Amino acid sequence: MLRDSSFVRLWAGTTASGLATWALPFILGLAVLDTDLDATGLGIVLAARTVGFLVAVPLGGVLADRHSRRAVVFWSGTAAALATPLVAAGLGRSVAVMAGAAVVVGAGQGACRPAFQALTAEVVAVDRRQSANAAITFAVRVTTLVAPAATALLAVVTTVPALLLGTAALWVIAAALPPGGTRRPPSVAGRHRFVTEFLDGVREARRHPWFLAGLAALAAVIATGYSATGVALPLISQQRYGSVAVLAAAITAYTLGALGGALLISRWQPRKPGFTALAGLACYGFAPLSLLLPAHAYAVVAAYALAGLGIELFNVPWFTATQREMDPKALARVSSLDFLVSYGLAPVGLALIAPAITTAGAPVVLTVCAVVCLAAPALAAFAPGAAHFAYARAGR
């Protein structure tokens, strides 16, 4: 793959966008430590970015199917790059300016995601897409492992606004590097209204029962298991183990497990990739289960490593199957539906789990999370085509 210049450019652009996406909340967290931003302002800015992301994901899917996917990546990355300096300019001066700019940054992030997914299918041959998707996700996991320490070190010698401008430079790279694809956009006469076109993408998704079942399972796991990681893990790390060391170790183990999963699936071709992927997704259930039981700290760390390994055993075959099975004309819209449902439910789960723990208690909530994480992928395995993430329909 590294000898394919088109893929290397796509890989570098995708990695740059992922790093810029990850870095913004971490850098703004440093601004809170420097008292340039308070916790309320941080929440407002990050919420504004999430709103921009969720609004732009379906829009980006429609535009990427309507126009050149390369052009959508360019303009979405450019928008994020131009808005990021305004986030820096508002720091310590105006939360309203920062929030307004964050909406645009989030919109750039949201619009480029389905375009990148669809562009991968154009640039990479079918038999190499699993390796390509594994290489992309591996790079993203490496950045989440290495970047916190690197950013903290940079913060010693430079300012938070300068770090924010660094993310703008990453968006410039994300916009400029990816190559053009081979697809020819549809004619102007064939275009319809935005809602109609997006619903056409939904109809394409509905033609694949395995996709709907897998997406439902993914959304359930993110809304429960991911929320348990975000809310319950910090509380239990402090209350049960007396420090945040278990929190840090578990998150690190999750990332290392994900790296291992990406490496494994880049070489391994399972006979039934759908079943393998769903089994990997179910591994996330061990994370809330380890928090529920009075386990040793090492067991918690091991459970999170297993969850990380499993999530990449799911992600890579899932993306590869979506790129292979969906109508290329609707691929970006189907991908936008994927991101909209899975990422859209994550904030809902995070918002609900803390009140649920307060009302019902952590053991009850963690039990529910573990059961959902284990049961949802198991139920999805009964969908037609789930074994191979492919559904042989009449006339196909």
N, C-alpha and C positions, 0 to 999 in steps of 0.2 A: 504493500500500500504506500509506503514512503517513497517509492520510485515513481508514483503517479503524481505529477505536479498539480493537476486539477484537484485531486483529493487533498493533498497537503495544504493547498490554499483554502479549501473548504474547512478542513480540520482546524487550521489556525484561526480562521474567522469565527467559527463556532466556539472555539476555546476562549477567544478574546471576549466574545459576548457573554459567555458563561462566567468568566472571571469578573467582568464589569458588573454583572447582575449580582453576583455574590458579594462583591466588595462594598457596594453602597451602604447597606445596613451596618456592616462592621465598622466602616469609617465614620458613619454618623454616631455609632456607639462611642467611638473615641472622642467625638465632639461633645458628647454628654459628659464624659470624664473631664474634659477641658472646660466644662461649664459654658461652652458657647451655645449649647442647646439643652433644654431640660427634657425630662422623660415624656412629658405630655407632647411637646413639640416633635420629639422623635416618633411617637406613635402616630401623630397626624401626618407627618411626611411619609412614613412607611405605608400608612393606610392609603394615602393619595397615590403612591406608586402602584399599590395593588389594584386600586380602582382603574388606573390607566391600563394596567396589564390586562385585566379581565375584559375591559371594553374593547381593547385593540386585538385580542386574540381572534375572535370571529371575523373582525374586519380584515385582519391580516390574512386569514385563510381564504376569504373571498377574493381579495386583491391578488394573492399569489396564484390562484387558479385563473384569474381573469387576465393578469399581466405576466410579464417576465418575473420569475421567482428571484432572479438575481437583482432586478430593479427594486423589488419589495425589500429585500435584505439591505440594499444600499440606502434607500430612503428612510427606513425604520432606524438603521444604525446611525445615520446622519442626524435624524431628529433627536435621538438620545444623546449624541455627542454635543449637539448645540444647546440642549437644555441643561446638561450637567453643570456647566459653568454658572448658570443661574442659581442652581442649588448651592454652590459654593459662595456666590455673591450674597445670598440671603442669610447665610450662616451668621448668627449673632445679631442680625438686623431685623429680619422679617420671616416668620414662619410661613406666612401666606405666600410669599414669593417662592420659598423653598417647596411648599406643597404644590403650587401651580406648576413649577418646573418638574417636580417628581411625577406628576401625572403624565407629562410628555415623555419622561424617561421610561416610565412603566409602559406607556403605549408603544414606544420603540422596542422594548423587550418583548412585549406580547405579540406585536406584528411580525417580528423576525422569527419567532419560534416555529410556526407552521411552514413558513417559507424555507427555513433551513432544512426541515424534515423532507419537504418535497424536493428541494434542490439536491439532497443526497441521493434520492432515487434517480435523478437525471444524470448526475456526475459519475456514480458508481454502478458497475455492472451487477446484475442480480446475484451472481454466485459469490460476490465479494462484499455484499452489503452487511452481512453479519459481522465480519471482521471490521468493516468501516465503522459501524455503529458502536462496536466495542471499543475501538480506538478513540472515538469521540467521547464516550462516557468515561473512559479511563482518564483522559486529559482533564475532564471536569472534576473528577474525584481527586486527582493530584492537586489541582488548584485549591480545593477546599481543605486539603490536608496541609499544604505548605504555605498558602497565602496568609493565614492569620499571623503566623510568626513573622513572615516577611513584612507584612503591613505594620505590625507593631514595631519592628526594627526601623522601618522607614519613618514612622511617626516620631522617633527620637531625633532624627536629623532634619525633618521637614514639618510642614504644618498640615492640618486637616484640609484646608482649601486646596493645597497643592496635591494632596492625595486624591481629592475629588477630581481635580483636573487630569490626574493620571487615568482615572476611569473614563474620562472623555476621550483620551487618546486611545484607550482600548476599544471604544465604540467606533472610532475612526478606522482602526484596523479591521474590526468586524464588518464595517460597511464596505471597505475598499478591497479586501483580499479575495473573497469567494469568487469563483469563476462563473461564467455564464453556462446555462444548461443547454440541452439539445431540444427542448420542447418549444413548439411554436404556439404563442398565446392565441386564444380564439378571436374571431373577428368581432368588431364592434357590434355588428347586427345580431350576434348570438348572445349578447349580454342581457341580463334581466335586472330587476331590482335586487338590492343587497339581500333583503330578507328571503326572497325567492331563491337566490343562488345559495345562500347558506342552508336553507331547508333542503335543497337538492343534495348538498353534502351530507345532511342528516339522513336522507333517504338512502344514499349510497352506504352509509354506515349500517343502516337497518337491514341491508341485504346480506350482512355477514353476522349471523347469530353469535359466533365466537367472539366477535369484537365487542358487541353490546354486553355480553356476559363478562368478558374480561375487564371492560371499562367499569362496569358496576363493581366488580370485585376490587379493582384498583382504588376506586373512589372510597369504598368502604374501609379499606386498609389505611388509606391516607387520613381519612376523617377520624379514625380511632387510634391506630398504632402510632401514626405520626404525632397526633395530639398528646398521646401518653408520653412520648419522647420529649415533647416541648414543654409540658407542664408538670407531669408527675415525676419524671426523672430528676429534675433539680430539687424538688421537695424531698424525695426519698433519699437522694444522695446526702442531703444535709441532715435530715432527721434520723435516718437509720444508721448511716455510716459516719456521721459527724463531720463531714467536709465535702467540698465540691470535687474532690479528687476522683471519685467514682463517676461523677458527671463527665468530667474531662476525658477520663479513660474510656468510658462507654462510647462517647461521640467519636473519639479517635479510632476505637476498635470498629465502629460501624463503617467509617471511611476506609479503613484498611481491608475490612471484609468486602466492601464494594469493589475495591481495586482488585482483590483476588477473584471476585466473581467476573469482573470484566475481562481479566486475563484468561480465566477458564473458558468462558463462552466464546472468546475470540478464536479458540482452537477446537472447541468441542462442538460436534454436530449431533445433538440428541436425535434418536429415532422418532420420538414424539415430542417435538420442541414445545408444543402448547402445554402438555402435561408437565413437562419440566419447568416451564416458566411459571405456571400456576403454583406448583409445589414450592418454587423459590419465593413467590409472593407470600405464601402462607407462612414462611419462616419468620416473617415480621411478628407473628403472634408470640414468638418466644421472648420478644422485648417486654411487652406488658406482663407476660407470665413471670419473668424473672423479677419484676418489681413487686408482683403480688406475693410471691413466696419469700419466706425469710432466708434467702439464699446468701451465700458468701459473695463478697464483692466481685471475686473472679468469675462467678457464674453470671452475674449481670453483664460484665464485660464480654464474656464468651457469647451470651445471647445476642448482644448487639452486633458482634462480629458476624454471627450467623445471619442476622437480619440484613446486614449490609451485603453479604455474599448473595443472599436470596433475591434482593431487590434488583441486582444487576442480572441475575439469571432470568429474571422476568423482563426487565427493560429492553435488553438487546434483542431477544427474539420477538418481543412485542413490536418494537419499532420496525424491525426487519420484515415481519409479516404484514404490517400495515402498508409499508412501501411496496410490497410484492402483490398483495391481494386487492387493494383498492384500485378503482378506476383512476389512472393517472390524471385525468382531467379534474377529478374531485379530491385528489390526495391532500392538498393543503387544507381544504375545508374539513375533511375527516380528522386530520391532525389537530386542527384548531378545536374541534369538538372534544377530542381527547384531552388537550391541555385545559380547556375551559371547565370540563367536569371535574377532572382530578385536582387541578390547582385551585379551582373555585371552591371546592368543598373543604380544603385545608384550613382556611381562616375560620370557617363555620365550626369545624371541630375544635380548633384552638379556643374559640370564644365560649364554647359550651362546656368543655371538659372541666374547667376550674369551678364553675358553679355546680356542676354535677358532683364533683368530689366533695365540695362543701355540703351539699344536700344529702347525698347517699353514702359518702365515705369512699376513700381511695380503694379499698378492697373490692367493693361492688363495681366501681367504674373500671378498674383494671381487669376484672373478670370478664366484663362485657367486651372490653377492647380485645382481649385475648381470644375470646370465642368468635368475635366477628372476623378477626384477622385470619383465624384458622378455617372458619366455615365458609366465608365468602369465596375464596379461590376454589374450595372443594365443590361448592355448588356450581361455580362457573364451568368446572370440568365436564358437567353434563350437557353443556350446550353443543349443538351440532357443529362439528368442525373444530372443537376445542383441542383435540389431541394434537393436531398439526397446525393450529391457527390458520386453517384453510377450510373452506366449505365448498364441496363439489356440488354445484347447482345444475339443474337441468339446462341444457343448452349452452353450458360453458365449455 
